[in-house]
Amino acid sequence: MFARYRKPEASPVSKAHAVPPLPDAATLPTAPKAAPEGMRPRKASAPARAEASDKELQRKRKLDQVKSELHKRLLENLNLAALETASEAELRTEISSIAAEALGEMNVVLNTEERATLTQDLYFEVMGLGPLEPLLKDDSINDILINGPHRIFIERAGKLQLSDVTFRDERHLLRIIDKIVSAVGRRVDESNPYVDARLADGSRFNAMVPPVAVDGSLVSIRKFKKEKLSVDDLVRFGAFSDEMAMYLEAAVATRLNVIVSGGTGSGKTTTLNALSSFIDNSERILTIEDTAELQLQQEHVGRMESRPANVEGKGAVTQRDCLKNALRMRPDRIIVGETRGEEVIDMLQAMNTGHDGSMTTIHANSARDAVSRLENMIAMAGIEMPLKAMRAQIGSAVNLIVQASRLQDGSRRMTSITEVTGMEGEIITLQEVFRYERTGIEPDGTILGHFTGTGLRSHYSDRFKRWGYDLPASIYEEVRS
């Protein structure tokens, strides 16, 4: 029935690759028999438990050997070119058929559950990313972090935990890495031991291989969220308050220049996505990113992605190159996914020269740190500029700094909204209008706190009124716990 998915002359099963039979379930330790009446039951000794553990480990290793051998057989027998038109159901059936034939020739007996698991794993090896597939399909997982073939960590709800998923060995892990990077025209080896790439679903992928990675290849995957969280979703999850949402809507709609600041994994991109929902649908928006993650819903959106150099060290397109070209494309707003280099000066100039309402993210731990980081990036770009002129440029370009943080319990909060109000002498003046106040911690580690205004009226209140956003003064009032 499925002969068209096999090569015309499938390679016969080679006895040279025969796998020793799995230990039979009958040989595994069983529960101890009940002691005769009147006799005290004897406790199982430690060596018996160790023997059971060893036999289970031995069986798992044999299963891994069988899986490795069957994968080789599949590559030898399947017509990979014909698989492109095969449905998933047909392919799974064909894999199950080839596996059953091979298991019979290898004299390996598996129960129904083990056969189903084996077929699933082989399908993922042939058509997907092997052991990573179940993790990629699990929507509750945010990050996948691999420290060598036998230690795969996952992040759920901001907490890291060790998964029970493993690769067979380093060679298996390297094969999956190579499968990912070759699909996007990259390569990774000893001469080029690290790589950035993007998976088919948009997830960010980074890998570093030996000899730079000492104890096995290091891989990090930041999974792409298929569903964009709205402002209402973030308010419901407790990321910020209704009052802060009202203020941010006015700030974005009235075209204030916004910087979202925060550490790694603090939710900067999620916040930027949510803020973009306040942009009017009639405006032309250009986005510039190293890895395309923004999910804007407006009609006039042009997306750009930077490109690293090729194997010969040529053909690189930086964020700065994209930004310079974007200025010639009549944008109303420019959104840079993350500013971290010399493109900062072009971003600030764009904010100062008719592209009000532009937004970007940077890595910093507070609003004041964000300003210092901007200064440092300008200096690192090699631009000779007096400190006062540099700060004047930042003070006039940036209007609002939104601070996102990931707290110790894994929750993500908008911990501060700070306005840039100008210059006093050579110092950029900042005014915090909202903040998150921590009030305690639960026994289970959950952070307690609430959002509050600082009591200071927004520096941009008159601007809001002119644009039709007359915010009530009560939203700025300080909330007492």
Sequence and secondary structure as in RCSB ss.txt:
>XXXX:A:sequence
MFARYRKPEASPVSKAHAVPPLPDAATLPTAPKAAPEGMRPRKASAPARAEASDKELQRKRKLDQVKSELHKRLL
ENLNLAALETASEAELRTEISSIAAEALGEMNVVLNTEERATLTQDLYFEVMGLGPLEPLLKDDSINDILINGPH
RIFIERAGKLQLSDVTFRDERHLLRIIDKIVSAVGRRVDESNPYVDARLADGSRFNAMVPPVAVDGSLVSIRKFK
KEKLSVDDLVRFGAFSDEMAMYLEAAVATRLNVIVSGGTGSGKTTTLNALSSFIDNSERILTIEDTAELQLQQEH
VGRMESRPANVEGKGAVTQRDCLKNALRMRPDRIIVGETRGEEVIDMLQAMNTGHDGSMTTIHANSARDAVSRLE
NMIAMAGIEMPLKAMRAQIGSAVNLIVQASRLQDGSRRMTSITEVTGMEGEIITLQEVFRYERTGIEPDGTILGH
FTGTGLRSHYSDRFKRWGYDLPASIYEEVRS
>XXXX:A:secstr
  GGGB TT     GGG       GGGS        TTS      HHHHHHHHHHHHHHHHHHHHHHHHHHHHHH
HHB TTGGGG  HHHHHHHHHHHHHHHHHHTT    HHHHHHHHHHHHHHHHS TTHHHHHH TT  EEEEESTT
 EEEEETTEEEE S   SSHHHHHHHHHHHHHTTT   SSSS EEEEE TTS EEEEE TTTSTTS EEEEE   
SS   HHHHHHTTSS HHHHHHHHHHHHTT  EEEEE TTSSHHHHHHHHHTTS TTS EEEEESS       SS
EEEEE B   TTS   B HHHHHHHHTTS  SEEEES   STHHHHHHHHHHTT TT EEEEE SSHHHHHHHHH
HHHHHTT    HHHHHHHHHHH  EEEEEEE TTS EEEEEEEEEEEEETTEEEEEEEEEEEEEEE TTS EEEE
EEE S   TTHHHHHHTT    GGGGS    
